Amino acid sequence: MDAQGRGRAENVDPADQWVLNPRTGEYELRLSPSAPQSAVPGPRRPAPRAKDASSAAGKAGSARRTSAPGREVPPQRRRRPAPEEPVPGRRGRRPAKKSKGKKALLWVGGSTAFVVLVAGVGGYVYLKHLEGNVSTTDVGDAGSSSFSKDEAFNILVIGTDKRTGAGNEGYGDAGSVGHADTTILLHVAKDRSNATALSIPRDLIVDIPDCETKQEDGSTEIVPGEAGVRFNRSLGEGGRDAGCTMRTVKEAFGIQPNHFMMADFNAVKTLTTAVDGVDVCVEKAVDDPKSHLKLPAGESTVEGEQALAFVRTRHAFGNEGDLDRIKVQQQFLGSLMRKMSSSDTLTSPTKLVKLAEAATKALTVDSAIGKVGTLKDMALELKKVPTKNITFTTVPVIDNPAEKVKATVVVNEAKGPQVFDMIRNDISFTEVKKKEKKEKAAVAARLEGAKSDPSEIRVRILNGGAAAGSAQLELNHLQTEAGVTKSENAGNADTELAKTTLEYAPDQADQARALAEILGLSGAAMKPGESVTNAQGLPTMTLTLGKDFKGAGVKLDATSVETPELDKSTADQVQCAS
C-alpha cells in the first residue's frame, strides 16, 4: 500500500470491515452502501470521507462498513465465489530501501502467527494489503523457487539479536549486526498429518559454506564461508543473509530448507497483546532482574513486554543456558499456537485483524513466498496439521569436547543422524493414525496364515528406485537386527518401481508373511509368482525396494518410528517451565 493510501485509512479499524455471514459461517468484507462497487479489485480511488461513512451508518438495516485501506473490494454476494487468483501487476511488496526497520528481526511467534492468520482472515483485498506489510529477500538457489501444495516442505524460522528499530532499543546487543539468535526448522509432512519444529542451538559448532547474496543494486556477492564456528554467525556477519543460514542448515544436517521467515522483538509483544495474552506456567516463582521477568509459581497470562521477557530470559530456568531457554520458547510457542487456534480467537474478526497486522509487519520472507496467493496457500496447508501432532524438539547435542571451559556444543553423533534422517524421509516424531484404503479380501488374505522363523527367510534384495545404497543398508539391518541371515544384496533392479514389492513362490508364503511383518508390507505389496535360484542353487524370494522405501529398519506402513531418547513435546501439551 502506498503512503497516500495509508494516510487516508489511518483512522479506520480494519476489523470493522468484517461481518459474519450466517449462511456460510465465515467472515466477509462489506462496504458502505455509498461506496463504489466492483466485481474485482480495481484501480485505487479516494476512500469515502468519514462523514459519508457516518451517514451511511445511520441507515436502518445497512451494514456499517468501510472499504479496505486505499482499495475497493467486491460487493457482498449471496454465495461466496471460489478464491480468485491475484490479478497481474504490482505485487505490493516494499522495496529493500524501505525495509530497514524490518531487518531487525527475532522470535518465531510472528512467523507462526502469520501462516495461521492469513487463512483465518481470508479475502483477496485484505491479503493484498497484508502482502504489502511483508519484506522479502531474494535467496537465489538457497531455497525453492516456488511453493508446492502437494509436497512436504521445510520453513526455516529465524530470529536475530539485532536491536535497531522502533521498540527494540532496550533489547539485544547494541553493536550486533544481527545473528541467528533463535532458529527453528519447521518440517510439514506431505500428508499434513504432522509437523516437526526442530530448534537449532545458536552455540552449535558448524561449517558455514560460501554463500551468494543479492545486493541492493541487483549484483551478487560471494561471502566466504568459515569452518568450526557458532551457528548464529551464519546470519549477519560479512553481509550474510538468511540464504546463508539456509545453506548452513543444508550443510550441517543434510536437510534442505525450502523457505524462510524472520520476525523481530516487537512481534512477541504485539502478537500476545492482540490475543489478550498467552498462558504460561512456571514451577517456581520467577524474579529475574536481567530480563525484568516477575511471575508467581503456577499459571500466569503474559503479554507485551512481559511476554518478551519470558521468551528471552536465560537466568530464570534450568542451568541458565541456551538449551533451557529453547525449551521455554517451545512451550511458549505451543501455548501461542493453541491461543491463536482457539474459538475465542478465530471467531473474533478484531483479534484476527490485529494478529495479521502485527505478524506481517514484523516479517521478512524469501521472495518465493512473498506473493499473496502463495502466502494464502501456505497458510491453508499449515492449518491442516493437528496441534497434537506438532512436535517440538532440539538438535541432539553434547558439550564441545575440544573446550576446557564449556561454551559451545556439537551434534551428538549417536542421536543426531537418525533425527535428521527422519525429517528428510518425512517421518513423524509422534504416532499418527493413518487412514488406509481397505484392501480387497483376497489381497489382504496374503498376510494371514503361518509365518516362518526369520532365520528361515531366504531373500535377495534389489534397489528399484530407493536412494543409492539402500539395498545394502536394508541387508545390514535384516541380518544384524531382524535375524534374516539368509539374505543377500542383488544390486539394482532393471526397472524403477514406485512401491516396494516382494515376489515369492506359493511354497514360500510362510516366509513371505514373516518378512512382510518385519518390513510393514501391505497385502498389495506381496506378489505371488515364482522364486529365483541363488548362487547356492536354493529358491529365493525377491524384495525390490521402490521409491516409497523410507530407510533401513523403517516399516513401509509407518508414519512414525521409535525415535532416539529426546526431549520433545507437542503443541497441545500444557507444561510448566522449571
C-alpha positions as CSV (number, residue, x, y, z in Angstrom):
1,M,0.0,0.0,0.0
2,D,1.4,3.4,-0.9
3,A,1.9,6.2,1.6
4,Q,-1.1,8.2,0.3
5,G,-3.4,5.2,0.8
6,R,-2.1,4.7,4.3
7,G,-2.9,8.3,5.2
8,R,-6.5,8.1,4.1
9,A,-7.2,5.0,6.1
10,E,-5.1,5.5,9.2
11,N,-8.2,6.1,11.4
12,V,-10.1,3.1,10.0
13,D,-10.3,0.0,12.2
14,P,-9.9,-2.9,9.7
15,A,-11.9,-5.1,12.0
16,D,-15.0,-3.0,11.3
17,Q,-14.9,-4.2,7.7
18,W,-15.7,-7.8,8.5
19,V,-19.2,-9.3,9.1
20,L,-20.3,-12.8,9.9
21,N,-22.3,-14.3,7.1
22,P,-24.9,-16.6,8.8
23,R,-25.3,-18.6,5.6
24,T,-21.6,-19.5,5.2
25,G,-20.4,-19.3,8.8
26,E,-17.5,-17.1,7.6
27,Y,-16.5,-13.5,7.9
28,E,-16.8,-11.3,4.8
29,L,-15.8,-7.8,3.8
30,R,-18.7,-5.5,3.4
31,L,-18.8,-1.9,2.1
32,S,-20.7,1.2,3.0
33,P,-23.7,1.4,0.6
34,S,-22.3,4.7,-0.7
35,A,-19.0,3.2,-1.7
36,P,-18.3,2.3,-5.3
37,Q,-18.9,-1.4,-6.1
38,S,-16.8,-3.5,-8.4
39,A,-16.5,-7.2,-9.1
40,V,-12.8,-7.4,-8.7
41,P,-10.2,-5.1,-7.1
42,G,-9.7,-2.2,-9.5
43,P,-7.6,1.0,-9.6
44,R,-7.1,2.9,-6.4
45,R,-9.7,5.6,-5.8
46,P,-10.3,8.0,-2.9
47,A,-11.7,6.4,0.1
48,P,-15.1,7.6,1.4
49,R,-14.9,10.6,3.8
50,A,-15.6,10.0,7.4
51,K,-18.9,11.9,7.3
52,D,-20.1,9.8,4.4
53,A,-19.4,6.6,6.4
54,S,-21.3,8.1,9.4
55,S,-24.2,9.0,7.2
56,A,-24.4,5.5,5.7
57,A,-24.1,4.0,9.2
58,G,-27.3,5.8,10.3
59,K,-29.5,4.0,7.8
60,A,-31.5,1.2,9.4
61,G,-30.6,-2.3,8.3
62,S,-27.5,-1.3,6.4
63,A,-24.1,-2.7,7.1
64,R,-21.8,-0.1,8.6
65,R,-18.5,-1.0,6.9
66,T,-15.7,0.9,5.2
67,S,-13.5,-0.3,2.4
68,A,-10.1,-1.8,2.9
69,P,-7.3,0.8,3.1
70,G,-6.9,2.5,-0.2
71,R,-8.6,-0.2,-2.3
72,E,-12.0,-1.2,-3.4
73,V,-13.4,-4.6,-2.6
74,P,-16.0,-6.9,-4.2
75,P,-19.6,-6.3,-3.0
76,Q,-21.2,-8.8,-0.7
77,R,-22.6,-11.7,-2.6
78,R,-25.3,-14.3,-1.6
79,R,-22.7,-17.0,-2.1
80,R,-19.0,-16.7,-1.9
81,P,-17.3,-17.5,-5.1
82,A,-14.1,-19.5,-5.3
83,P,-11.0,-17.5,-4.4
84,E,-9.7,-15.6,-7.4
85,E,-6.1,-15.7,-8.5
86,P,-4.1,-12.5,-8.0
87,V,-4.5,-10.1,-10.8
88,P,-1.4,-9.2,-12.8
89,G,0.5,-6.1,-11.9
90,R,2.3,-4.6,-8.9
91,R,3.0,-7.2,-6.3
92,G,2.8,-4.8,-3.4
93,R,6.0,-5.7,-1.5
94,R,8.2,-2.9,-0.2
95,P,11.5,-2.2,-1.9
96,A,14.6,-3.0,0.1
97,K,15.3,0.6,0.9
98,K,12.1,0.9,2.8
99,S,12.6,-2.1,5.0
100,K,15.4,-1.1,7.3
101,G,13.2,-1.4,10.4
102,K,12.1,-4.9,9.2
103,K,15.7,-6.1,9.2
104,A,15.8,-6.1,13.0
105,L,14.4,-9.5,13.4
106,L,13.7,-12.0,16.2
107,W,11.5,-14.7,17.5
108,V,9.3,-17.3,16.0
109,G,5.9,-16.1,17.2
110,G,5.3,-13.7,14.4
111,S,6.1,-16.3,11.7
112,T,3.9,-19.0,13.2
113,A,1.1,-16.5,13.7
114,F,1.2,-15.2,10.2
115,V,0.7,-18.6,8.5
116,V,-2.3,-19.3,10.7
117,L,-3.9,-15.9,10.4
118,V,-3.9,-15.5,6.6
119,A,-6.2,-18.4,6.3
120,G,-8.4,-17.2,9.2
121,V,-8.9,-13.7,7.9
122,G,-9.2,-14.5,4.2
123,G,-10.3,-12.1,1.5
124,Y,-8.3,-11.1,-1.6
125,V,-8.1,-7.4,-0.9
126,Y,-7.0,-7.7,2.7
127,L,-4.5,-10.4,1.8
128,K,-3.1,-8.0,-0.8
129,H,-2.8,-5.4,2.0
130,L,-1.0,-7.8,4.3
131,E,1.4,-8.7,1.5
132,G,2.4,-5.0,1.4
133,N,3.4,-5.3,5.0
134,V,5.9,-8.1,4.4
135,S,9.5,-7.5,3.4
136,T,11.2,-10.0,1.1
137,T,14.8,-11.2,0.4
138,D,16.0,-13.0,-2.7
139,V,18.0,-16.0,-1.5
140,G,18.6,-17.4,-5.0
141,D,19.0,-21.2,-5.1
142,A,19.4,-21.5,-1.4
143,G,15.7,-22.2,-1.3
144,S,12.9,-23.3,-3.6
145,S,11.7,-21.1,-6.4
146,S,8.1,-21.8,-5.6
147,F,5.8,-23.3,-3.0
148,S,4.2,-26.7,-3.7
149,K,0.9,-27.6,-2.1
150,D,1.4,-31.3,-2.8
151,E,4.8,-31.9,-1.2
152,A,6.4,-31.9,2.2
153,F,8.1,-28.6,2.9
154,N,10.6,-27.0,5.4
155,I,10.5,-23.5,6.7
156,L,13.5,-22.0,8.5
157,V,12.1,-19.6,11.1
158,I,14.8,-17.2,12.2
159,G,15.1,-14.5,14.9
160,T,18.1,-12.2,15.3
161,D,19.6,-10.3,18.2
162,K,19.8,-7.1,16.2
163,R,18.4,-4.3,18.3
164,T,17.8,-1.5,15.8
165,G,14.2,-0.5,15.0
166,A,11.3,1.1,16.9
167,G,10.6,-0.7,20.1
168,N,13.8,-2.7,20.2
169,E,16.1,-0.1,21.8
170,G,16.2,-1.9,25.1
171,Y,17.0,-5.4,23.8
172,G,19.8,-7.3,22.2
173,D,23.4,-6.3,21.7
174,A,24.0,-2.7,20.8
175,G,26.7,-3.5,18.4
176,S,25.3,-6.6,16.9
177,V,24.9,-6.9,13.1
178,G,22.1,-9.4,13.7
179,H,23.0,-13.0,14.3
180,A,20.7,-16.1,14.1
181,D,19.9,-16.0,17.8
182,T,16.7,-18.2,17.7
183,T,16.3,-20.7,14.8
184,I,13.6,-23.4,14.3
185,L,13.4,-25.7,11.3
186,L,9.7,-26.4,10.7
187,H,9.1,-29.5,8.7
188,V,5.5,-30.1,7.5
189,A,4.6,-33.6,6.3
190,K,3.5,-34.3,2.8
191,D,0.1,-35.7,4.0
192,R,-0.2,-32.8,6.5
193,S,-0.8,-35.3,9.3
194,N,2.1,-34.0,11.4
195,A,4.9,-31.4,11.6
196,T,8.2,-31.2,13.5
197,A,9.7,-28.0,14.9
198,L,13.5,-28.6,15.3
199,S,15.3,-25.9,17.4
200,I,18.9,-25.3,16.4
201,P,21.1,-24.1,19.3
202,R,22.9,-20.8,18.5
203,D,26.1,-22.1,20.0
204,L,26.2,-25.2,17.9
205,I,29.6,-25.6,16.1
206,V,29.1,-25.9,12.3
207,D,30.8,-25.2,9.0
208,I,29.3,-22.2,7.2
209,P,29.6,-22.6,3.4
210,D,30.4,-19.9,0.9
211,C,27.1,-18.1,0.0
212,E,25.9,-15.9,-2.8
213,T,24.0,-12.8,-1.6
214,K,21.9,-10.3,-3.6
215,Q,23.0,-6.7,-3.3
216,E,20.6,-3.6,-3.4
217,D,21.9,-2.7,-6.9
218,G,21.0,-6.2,-8.2
219,S,24.5,-7.5,-8.3
220,T,25.7,-10.6,-6.4
221,E,28.5,-11.1,-3.9
222,I,30.0,-14.3,-2.6
223,V,30.5,-14.2,1.2
224,P,33.3,-16.6,2.1
225,G,32.5,-19.5,4.4
226,E,34.1,-20.4,7.8
227,A,34.8,-23.8,9.4
228,G,34.2,-24.7,13.0
229,V,32.2,-21.6,14.1
230,R,29.0,-21.0,16.0
231,F,25.7,-21.5,14.0
232,N,24.5,-18.0,14.9
233,R,27.2,-16.4,12.8
234,S,25.5,-17.8,9.6
235,L,23.5,-14.6,9.6
236,G,24.6,-11.0,9.7
237,E,28.4,-11.2,9.7
238,G,30.1,-10.2,6.4
239,G,26.7,-9.4,4.8
240,R,25.4,-12.9,5.2
241,D,21.6,-13.0,4.7
242,A,19.0,-15.7,5.5
243,G,20.1,-17.6,2.4
244,C,23.4,-18.2,4.1
245,T,21.6,-19.6,7.2
246,M,19.6,-21.9,4.9
247,R,22.8,-23.1,3.2
248,T,24.4,-23.8,6.6
249,V,21.4,-25.9,7.7
250,K,21.7,-28.0,4.5
251,E,25.5,-28.3,5.0
252,A,25.2,-29.3,8.7
253,F,22.1,-31.6,8.7
254,G,21.6,-32.6,5.1
255,I,18.1,-31.1,5.2
256,Q,17.1,-28.6,2.5
257,P,15.1,-25.6,3.8
258,N,12.5,-24.6,1.1
259,H,11.7,-21.1,2.6
260,F,12.5,-18.9,5.5
261,M,10.6,-16.4,7.8
262,M,12.1,-13.9,10.2
263,A,10.4,-11.7,12.9
264,D,11.6,-9.0,15.2
265,F,11.4,-8.4,19.0
266,N,8.2,-6.5,18.6
267,A,6.3,-9.5,17.2
268,V,6.2,-11.2,20.5
269,K,4.8,-8.0,22.2
270,T,2.2,-7.2,19.6
271,L,1.0,-10.7,18.9
272,T,0.5,-11.6,22.5
273,T,-1.3,-8.3,23.1
274,A,-3.6,-8.9,20.1
275,V,-4.8,-12.2,21.6
276,D,-5.2,-10.7,25.1
277,G,-2.2,-12.6,26.4
278,V,-0.7,-16.1,26.3
279,D,-1.0,-18.6,29.2
280,V,2.3,-19.8,30.7
281,C,3.3,-21.9,33.7
282,V,6.4,-21.9,35.9
283,E,7.1,-24.4,38.7
284,K,8.8,-21.8,40.9
285,A,8.3,-18.1,41.3
286,V,10.5,-16.0,39.0
287,D,12.2,-12.7,39.7
288,D,14.9,-12.2,37.1
289,P,16.5,-8.7,37.3
290,K,18.2,-9.1,33.9
291,S,15.1,-9.7,31.9
292,H,12.8,-8.0,34.4
293,L,10.6,-11.0,34.4
294,K,8.5,-11.5,37.6
295,L,6.0,-14.3,37.8
296,P,4.4,-16.2,40.7
297,A,4.6,-20.0,40.8
298,G,1.9,-21.7,38.7
299,E,0.0,-20.4,35.8
300,S,0.0,-16.8,34.5
301,T,-1.0,-14.9,31.4
302,V,1.7,-12.8,29.8
303,E,1.6,-10.2,27.1
304,G,3.6,-7.4,25.7
305,E,6.9,-6.6,27.5
306,Q,6.3,-9.4,30.0
307,A,5.8,-12.0,27.2
308,L,9.1,-10.9,25.6
309,A,10.9,-11.2,28.9
310,F,9.5,-14.7,29.3
311,V,11.0,-16.0,26.0
312,R,14.3,-14.1,26.3
313,T,15.3,-15.0,29.9
314,R,18.1,-17.5,30.3
315,H,18.6,-17.0,34.1
316,A,15.2,-18.0,35.4
317,F,15.2,-21.6,34.3
318,G,17.3,-24.8,34.3
319,N,21.1,-24.2,34.3
320,E,20.7,-20.7,32.8
321,G,21.9,-21.8,29.4
322,D,20.6,-21.5,25.9
323,L,19.3,-25.1,25.7
324,D,17.0,-24.5,28.7
325,R,15.8,-21.2,27.1
326,I,15.0,-23.2,23.9
327,K,12.7,-25.5,25.9
328,V,10.8,-22.5,27.4
329,Q,10.5,-20.9,24.0
330,Q,9.0,-24.2,22.7
331,Q,6.5,-24.2,25.5
332,F,5.6,-20.6,24.9
333,L,5.1,-21.2,21.1
334,G,2.9,-24.2,21.7
335,S,0.7,-22.0,24.0
336,L,0.6,-19.2,21.5
337,M,-0.5,-21.6,18.8
338,R,-3.3,-23.0,21.0
339,K,-4.4,-19.5,21.7
340,M,-4.4,-18.5,18.1
341,S,-6.4,-21.6,17.0
342,S,-8.9,-21.3,19.9
343,S,-12.5,-20.4,19.1
344,D,-12.2,-17.3,21.1
345,T,-9.6,-16.0,18.6
346,L,-10.9,-17.5,15.4
347,T,-14.5,-16.1,15.9
348,S,-13.2,-12.6,16.6
349,P,-12.6,-10.5,13.5
350,T,-11.0,-7.8,15.6
351,K,-8.4,-10.2,17.1
352,L,-7.7,-11.8,13.7
353,V,-7.0,-8.5,12.0
354,K,-4.8,-7.3,14.9
355,L,-2.9,-10.6,14.7
356,A,-2.5,-10.4,11.0
357,E,-1.3,-6.8,11.0
358,A,1.2,-7.4,13.9
359,A,2.6,-10.6,12.3
360,T,3.1,-9.3,8.8
361,K,4.6,-6.0,9.9
362,A,7.3,-8.0,11.7
363,L,8.0,-10.5,8.9
364,T,10.7,-10.8,6.3
365,V,10.4,-13.9,4.0
366,D,12.0,-15.2,0.9
367,S,10.7,-13.8,-2.4
368,A,9.2,-17.1,-3.4
369,I,6.5,-16.9,-0.8
370,G,6.1,-13.2,-0.7
371,K,3.1,-13.2,-3.1
372,V,-0.4,-13.1,-1.9
373,G,-1.5,-16.3,-3.5
374,T,1.5,-18.2,-2.1
375,L,1.0,-16.9,1.4
376,K,-2.6,-17.9,1.3
377,D,-1.8,-21.4,0.0
378,M,0.9,-22.0,2.7
379,A,-1.4,-20.8,5.4
380,L,-4.1,-23.2,4.4
381,E,-1.7,-26.1,4.2
382,L,-0.3,-25.4,7.7
383,K,-3.8,-25.2,9.2
384,K,-4.4,-28.8,8.2
385,V,-1.8,-30.1,10.8
386,P,-3.4,-31.0,14.2
387,T,-1.6,-29.4,17.1
388,K,-1.4,-32.7,18.9
389,N,0.9,-33.9,16.0
390,I,3.2,-30.9,16.0
391,T,6.4,-32.0,17.8
392,F,8.9,-29.6,19.3
393,T,12.4,-30.9,19.8
394,T,16.0,-29.8,19.6
395,V,19.0,-30.9,17.6
396,P,20.7,-33.5,19.8
397,V,24.0,-32.1,21.1
398,I,26.8,-32.7,23.6
399,D,29.4,-30.3,25.1
400,N,32.2,-29.5,22.7
401,P,35.0,-31.9,23.7
402,A,37.6,-29.6,22.3
403,E,36.9,-27.0,25.0
404,K,38.1,-27.0,28.6
405,V,35.6,-24.3,29.6
406,K,32.4,-25.4,28.0
407,A,30.8,-22.7,25.9
408,T,29.7,-24.4,22.7
409,V,28.1,-27.7,21.6
410,V,28.4,-30.2,18.8
411,V,26.0,-32.6,17.3
412,N,25.5,-35.8,19.2
413,E,26.5,-38.4,16.6
414,A,24.7,-41.2,18.4
415,K,21.3,-39.5,18.1
416,G,21.6,-36.6,15.5
417,P,21.8,-38.6,12.3
418,Q,18.6,-40.5,13.0
419,V,16.7,-37.3,13.8
420,F,17.9,-35.7,10.6
421,D,17.1,-38.8,8.6
422,M,13.5,-38.9,9.9
423,I,12.9,-35.3,8.8
424,R,14.5,-36.0,5.4
425,N,12.3,-39.0,5.0
426,D,9.1,-37.3,6.2
427,I,8.6,-39.5,9.3
428,S,6.7,-38.2,12.2
429,F,8.1,-37.9,15.8
430,T,4.6,-38.6,17.1
431,E,2.4,-41.6,16.5
432,V,0.0,-40.8,13.7
433,K,-3.0,-42.9,12.8
434,K,-3.0,-43.2,9.1
435,K,-6.2,-43.8,7.1
436,E,-5.7,-46.6,4.6
437,K,-8.0,-47.8,1.9
438,K,-9.4,-51.2,2.7
439,E,-7.8,-53.9,0.6
440,K,-9.8,-56.5,-1.1
441,A,-10.3,-59.6,0.9
442,A,-8.2,-61.8,-1.4
443,V,-5.3,-59.3,-1.3
444,A,-5.5,-58.8,2.5
445,A,-5.6,-62.6,2.9
446,R,-2.0,-62.8,1.7
447,L,-0.9,-61.6,5.1
448,E,-2.9,-64.2,7.0
449,G,-1.5,-67.6,8.0
450,A,1.6,-69.2,9.4
451,K,4.9,-67.3,9.5
452,S,8.3,-68.9,9.4
453,D,11.1,-68.0,11.7
454,P,13.3,-65.1,10.5
455,S,16.3,-67.4,10.3
456,E,14.4,-69.4,7.6
457,I,13.6,-66.5,5.4
458,R,15.7,-66.6,2.2
459,V,15.5,-63.4,0.2
460,R,17.6,-61.3,-2.2
461,I,17.3,-57.5,-2.2
462,L,17.2,-55.3,-5.3
463,N,17.2,-51.5,-5.4
464,G,14.3,-50.4,-7.7
465,G,14.1,-46.7,-7.1
466,A,15.2,-46.1,-3.5
467,A,18.2,-43.9,-2.6
468,A,21.6,-45.2,-3.7
469,G,23.0,-47.8,-1.2
470,S,19.6,-48.6,0.2
471,A,19.8,-52.3,-0.7
472,Q,23.0,-52.8,1.3
473,L,21.7,-50.8,4.2
474,E,18.5,-52.8,4.4
475,L,20.5,-56.0,4.1
476,N,22.7,-55.0,7.0
477,H,19.5,-54.3,9.1
478,L,17.8,-57.6,8.2
479,Q,20.9,-59.6,9.1
480,T,22.0,-57.9,12.3
481,E,18.8,-56.6,13.7
482,A,16.0,-58.8,12.3
483,G,17.6,-62.1,12.2
484,V,17.1,-62.7,8.5
485,T,20.6,-64.1,7.9
486,K,19.8,-65.9,4.6
487,S,19.6,-62.6,2.7
488,E,21.8,-61.1,0.0
489,N,22.3,-57.9,-2.0
490,A,21.5,-58.4,-5.6
491,G,22.2,-54.9,-6.8
492,N,19.9,-52.7,-8.9
493,A,16.6,-53.8,-10.5
494,D,16.1,-53.5,-14.2
495,T,13.2,-51.0,-13.8
496,E,12.2,-48.5,-11.2
497,L,9.2,-49.1,-9.0
498,A,7.0,-46.5,-7.2
499,K,6.2,-49.1,-4.5
500,T,8.3,-51.8,-2.8
501,T,7.3,-55.3,-3.7
502,L,8.0,-58.9,-2.5
503,E,7.7,-61.7,-5.1
504,Y,7.6,-65.3,-3.9
505,A,6.5,-68.8,-4.9
506,P,3.4,-70.4,-3.4
507,D,5.6,-72.7,-1.2
508,Q,7.3,-69.6,0.3
509,A,4.1,-68.0,1.6
510,D,5.1,-68.5,5.2
511,Q,8.4,-66.8,4.6
512,A,6.8,-64.0,2.7
513,R,4.3,-63.3,5.5
514,A,7.1,-63.3,8.1
515,L,9.1,-60.8,6.0
516,A,6.1,-58.7,5.3
517,E,5.5,-58.3,9.1
518,I,9.2,-57.3,9.5
519,L,9.0,-54.8,6.7
520,G,5.5,-53.5,7.2
521,L,4.4,-54.5,3.8
522,S,0.7,-54.5,2.8
523,G,-1.0,-57.4,1.0
524,A,-0.9,-55.4,-2.2
525,A,2.9,-55.3,-2.0
526,M,3.1,-59.1,-1.9
527,K,3.3,-60.6,-5.4
528,P,2.7,-64.4,-5.6
529,G,4.7,-65.7,-8.5
530,E,7.9,-67.5,-8.9
531,S,11.1,-67.8,-6.9
532,V,14.6,-67.4,-8.3
533,T,17.6,-69.6,-7.7
534,N,20.5,-68.1,-5.7
535,A,24.2,-68.8,-6.1
536,Q,23.8,-71.9,-3.9
537,G,21.1,-73.2,-6.1
538,L,18.3,-72.6,-3.5
539,P,14.9,-71.0,-4.2
540,T,14.9,-67.3,-3.0
541,M,12.3,-64.6,-2.8
542,T,12.9,-61.2,-4.4
543,L,12.4,-57.9,-2.4
544,T,12.6,-54.9,-4.7
545,L,12.9,-51.5,-2.8
546,G,10.8,-48.9,-4.5
547,K,10.7,-45.1,-4.3
548,D,8.5,-45.4,-1.2
549,F,11.4,-47.0,0.8
550,K,11.9,-44.8,3.9
551,G,15.2,-46.2,5.2
552,A,16.7,-49.3,6.7
553,G,14.6,-50.5,9.6
554,V,11.7,-48.2,8.9
555,K,8.5,-50.1,8.2
556,L,6.8,-49.3,5.0
557,D,3.4,-48.8,6.7
558,A,4.9,-46.5,9.4
559,T,4.1,-42.8,9.7
560,S,6.3,-42.7,12.8
561,V,9.1,-44.8,14.2
562,E,10.8,-45.3,17.5
563,T,13.0,-42.3,18.0
564,P,16.2,-41.9,20.0
565,E,15.8,-40.6,23.5
566,L,15.0,-36.9,23.0
567,D,13.5,-34.0,25.0
568,K,10.3,-33.3,23.0
569,S,6.8,-32.1,23.4
570,T,3.7,-31.4,21.3
571,A,1.8,-28.2,20.7
572,D,-1.3,-29.4,22.5
573,Q,0.6,-30.1,25.8
574,V,0.5,-27.6,28.7
575,Q,3.8,-27.7,30.5
576,C,5.4,-25.7,33.3
577,A,8.9,-24.2,32.9
578,S,11.4,-25.2,35.6
